[in-house]
Amino acid sequence: MSGSRPRSLAVISAVITDIEGTTTPIRFVHDVLFPQARAGLPALVRDRGAEPEVAAALAEVPGPDRLATLLDWMDRDVKATPLKALQGILWRDAYASGAVQGELYPDVAPCLRRWSKAGLRLFVYSSGSVEAQRLLFRHSNSGDLVPLFAGFFDTGIGAKRDPASYAAIAISLRLPAAEVLFLSDVEAELDAAAAAGLQGCQVVRTGDGTVASAHHPAAADFRAVSQLFALTTGAAA
């Protein structure tokens, strides 16, 4: 799969990775994180609504029944920023208590460490809040990986299927877009990144049921990404 298309010859200076379906099994997000957040939302809204962080997120939720709106967003998997912020608060508590541990595919942490050691700047761009991203990587089953990353992006910078979001990220990195590699399992996100000039690779995890695109390079895991784009030198990836 990783050799299905020749890699670009442009130098890669930074790698941006998605989370769900890319670094982390989709089932972990949908079977562990989402149910935990859904169960905790009513008490969070009812008992902690006066806390500044919670109040700021609730202020962005429309309608007279904010809890109903939030639960409806969850049921429809709406990528709403206030919902993601509240989920992040609930997950912070769950990670801190040890009730939840971030699940990563076994190839992810070794490759991230190699890429960082090779001088690549690493970033995350996910629809989950920046806090939720940090929590997953800090409390992962491979240890605390947050120090490997130079930055995190969420929908505060824009929707993941909007080319303008990727252009804004490239500008913030102060790098030519062509030197930035975006990893995702979602073809539409890779389309948007490509429209902004970024390089892209679809990570096709067999267990997640991802359908390979005919329009982007594809790799079965991060080891294959490393080989396809020559992300490390002098060490096996």
N, C-alpha and C positions, 0 to 999 in steps of 0.2 A: 504493500500500500504506500509506503513512504517514498517509493521510487516512481510513483504514478506520473509525476511531473517533475521536470528539472527545476532545481531551486534557482532563485534569483542570484545574480553575481554581486548585487549590492551588499555592502558591508552592513551587518546588523550591530547596532550599538545598544539597543534596548529591546527587551521583550515584555509585552503586556499580556497577561493571561486572564481569561475568564475563570470562573470557579465551577459552577454547576455543569456537570458533564464534561469538564475539561481537567480540573485538578481533583474534583470530588465527585463521587457517584451521585447521580440524580436521586437515587433512592434515599441517600442520607438526607438530602435537603427536604424531600417530600414525605419521607416516612419518620424522620426524627425531628428536624428543625421546625418545619411548618406545624405539625401537631402540637409541639411544645409551646410554640408561640400562640397558636389559636386557643389552647387551653388557658393560657395565662392572660390573654387580652382583657377579659371582663374585669378581673380583679385589678389589673393595672389601671384601666380607665376609671374604675369606681373608687379605688383606694388611694391612688397616687397621682390623680389628675392635677393636683396643686403643685407638684414638683415642677420646677422650671423647665427641665428637659422634656418631661411628659406634656406639660401644658403647651410648650412651643410646637410640638408635633400635632397635638389635638387641635390647635388653632387653625391648622391647614386642612382639617378634615371637614368637608361640607355636610350640610344637612342637620336636622334637629337631633337625630339619633346617631351620634358619632360611632358608637360601638357597632351598630348595625351596618354602617357604611364600611367600617374597617373589616368586619367579618365578610361582607359581600366582596370587598376587594380581594381578600384572601381566597375566597371560593373561586373567583374568576382569574386569579393569579395576575392581578393588576400591579404593575411596577410603580406604585405610588410612593413618593419619597417619604411622606409622614408615616405610612404603614411600615416602611423599611426601618425608619428611625425607632419606632416603638418595638418592632421585632428585635432590633439590636439591643434595646434595653433588657428585654426578657432573656435573650440569649446570653447577655453579659452575666446575669444572675445564674443561669444554668451552667455556664462554663466555670464560673467561679466556685460553684458548689461541687463541681465534679459530676453533675448529673449528665452533662453532655461533653463529648470529646470530638474535636474536628476530625473527620475522616478524609484522608488523602489516598489516592492511588499510590502503590508502592514505588513507582518510578519517579514520582513528582519531587520529593525532597532531595534525593541524590542528584537529580539533574539541576534543580534550582541552586544547590550548593556549588556544583561544577560551573554553572553559568556565572554565578556571582564571582567565583574565584577567577574565572577567565576575564573578568572585567566588564561583563555585561550589566547594564542597569536594569533592574527588575521592577515591574509594576503589576498591579491588579486593577482590572476594570470589570465590575460586576454590578448587577441590578440591586444586590444587597447593599446595605449601607456600609460606609467605610468602617464603622465600628464593628459591624458583623463580620466583615472581611478580616479585620485584625484579630478578632476573637478566634475565628476558625483557625488561622495560621499560628496564633500564639499558643492555643491549646490543642494542637494537632496530635495525631497519633504518631507523628515523626518528630515531636518536640516543638520548641518555639522557633518558628521560621520568620517571624516578623523582621528581625534584623537584616535579613537578606534583601528586603524590598526597599526601594528608594521612594515609593509612594503608592497611594491607593486612590482609585477613582470610583464614584458611583453615579447614579442618575442625576446628581446635582450638577454634573457637567453636561448632561444631555442624555437623550435616549440612545440605547445601544444599537438601534437600527438607523440612526441618523448620521450621515457622513460628517456633519458639522461637529459632532461630539469627538470624533477621532482627530479631526483637524485641530480642535481646541486642545486636545491632549498633547499632540505633537508639538504645538506651539509652547505649551507649558513645560515640555521637556527640553525645549530649545535644541531640537534635533530636526534634521530633514525628515519628512514623513517616510521616505524610502528606507531610512535606517532603522525604522521601528517595525518589529514583528509582532503581530497580534495573533494569539492562539484562542480558538473558540471551537465549540462543537456545532454552532449555529450558522448556517450558510448566509442568512440575511445579515447577520452581524459582520461576517467577513466581507460581504458585498459592500457594506457601508464603509468599512475600514479601507477597502481597496479603492473606493471612490474618493477617499481623502488622501490617497497616495501611499498608504501603509502597505507593507507586505503582510501576508496572512497565511495561516495554515490551519486546516480543520483537523481537530483531534477527534478521531473516530473510535470511541470506546465501545467495543462490541457489547459489553454488558448494559450499556445505556440505550441501545437501539438507534444510534445515530446513523443517518443515511449519508453516505459520502457524496459530496458535491462534485460535479464535473468541471467546476469553474475555479477551484482552488486546490493547491497542493494539500495532500492529506497524509496523516501519520497516525499510527495506532496508539502511540504513547509519546512521552516526552523524550525517551531515548531516540526514537525515530525522528522526532523533530530536530534533535541535536545533530543527528547525522545528515538529515536532509538540508539543513541550513548551515552546516559546519560551525556550530556555535561554540565548540571547544576545540582546542588544539593540544596535542601532546598527551591526551588522556582519553580513554574509552568513555563514550557517553552511554 
